[in-house]
Amino acid sequence: MNPVIALVGRPNVGKSTLFNRLTRSRDAIVADFPGLTRDRHYGNGQLGEKPYTVIDTGGISGDEMGIDAAMAEQSLLAIDEADIVLFMVDARAGVMPADEAIANHLRINQKKTWLVVNKSDGLQEEIATADFWALGLGDPHPIAASHGRNVTTLIEHVLEPFPEVSEETHPDLVANGIRIGVVGRPNVGKSTLVNRLLGEERVVVFDEAGTTRDAIEIPFERRGKPYVLIDTAGIRRRKNVSLAAEKFSIIKTLDAIKECNVAIVVLDARTGLVEQDLHLLDYVLTTGRALVLAVNKWDGLEQEAREKMRADIKRRLGFADYADLHFISALHGTAVGDLYPSIERAFASATARWSTNRLTTLLQDAVSEHQPPLVNGRRIKLRMAHQGGANPPLIVVHGNQTDALPDAYKRFLINTFRKVLKVRGTPIRFEFRSGDNPYDKNSGASDREKAKARQLSRTREARKNRR
């Protein structure tokens, strides 16, 4: 089992910067103002043959109210589950009352704690650490997280009691399983749904738009199956985004959509469908992710409002009719469990593999049922099909004059393949390729040369007929 290291401290002491340094990533958003991190953010790292898990937490100031209180609660939970606590303080700010309160909490809980004095670059180490001996947590360790100074030395000391893990028994640092991204507009209930799916208060929930800022990845198991749940920041319309931190949050959300296997798009039943929902759905479809639709806040909705929401979805979301639709209440848990079968089905469809023989036979059956149209007096011919990729499934169809194939006929093929192959919850992409006849002597000629050859052939046929 990897040792778990929790980073705790006041707001804006550099916890997220150190998290990125220890995990060698940019997973945690960093900005020069307090209160940016709100949820527990997990990451993996390795020093030599010693792997470890790091938890980034929100700052604890001691006078939290509202959303800050929920953030502080998440930080205290991280302390409870950690094997080692890196208590970070600010060398330039000195000892603050909140530092003393956190130190008291750590002493009471008797956690193995390392006092880390950050932002000590440009200062003499003795001067930078002098005030922090008063906290009574042992030797202060000066570092500069932004530049990486003394960070490796610190982690070597922290991990010294833990044994090395041989390559044969090294646990996989990357969690396996279906990656589920929970996306939607701000304040539609994404974090509440994540907590309900997990069965614990894992991420901060507060009645305020924009509570979640990072894309939080949470590996877990359900009935023996591994999953990775990704809680994302809500995406507002571009004109309403002004803060740089929110822009970075949106970028991380879009990246999370690209990297997930199945996207649960959460809609708000009480505000109804809006243009931003359609834009977000369009992005999910463009990236080719498997899709599950969840209409949240369905409980307590009047019958008239429910009928209107159903009609709007049927009218405006016809382009995503292949996705399973669920009406849920994340707050009370109504129908939330039904999401898992849809997730499994969508993932299975997105990663399915079919033989060339089966796809070609299906193509021939579809063509025999409904012939492609004539183009310039010649019938479009579709000869064979094979799979060109998965997640999303890509079907490559070979024939002639495929560039002239109408969109209506392409939709006919997509619907036929989807129905026969029982594909649900994922888009299917078709690629049509036209190839020259390898036995045609003029296959490598230019269009002008081919036209002259056809004219010559017609002239010869006319002469034969006159004879």
Secondary structure, DSSP 8 states (H G I E B T S, - for coil): ---EEEEEESTTSSHHHHHHHHHTS--S---SSTT---S-EEEEEEETTEEEEEEE-----S---THHHHHHHHHHHHHHH-SEEEEEEETTT---HHHHHHHHHHHHHT--EEEEEE--TTS-HHHHHGGGGGG-SS-EEE-BTTTTBTHHHHHHHHHTTS----TTT---SS--SEEEEEEESTTSSHHHHHHHHHTS--S---SSTT---S-EEEEEEETTEEEEEEE------GGG---HHHHHHHHHHHHHHHH-SEEEEEEETTT---HHHHHHHHHHHHHT-EEEEEEE--TT--HHHHHHHHHHHHHH-GGGTTSEEEE-BTTTTBTGGGHHHHHHHHHHHHT----HHHHHHHHHHHHHHS---EETTEE-EEEEEEEEETTTTEEEEEEESGGG--HHHHHHHHHHHHHHHT--SS--EEEEEE---TT-TTTTS-HHHHHHHHHHHHHHHHHHHH-
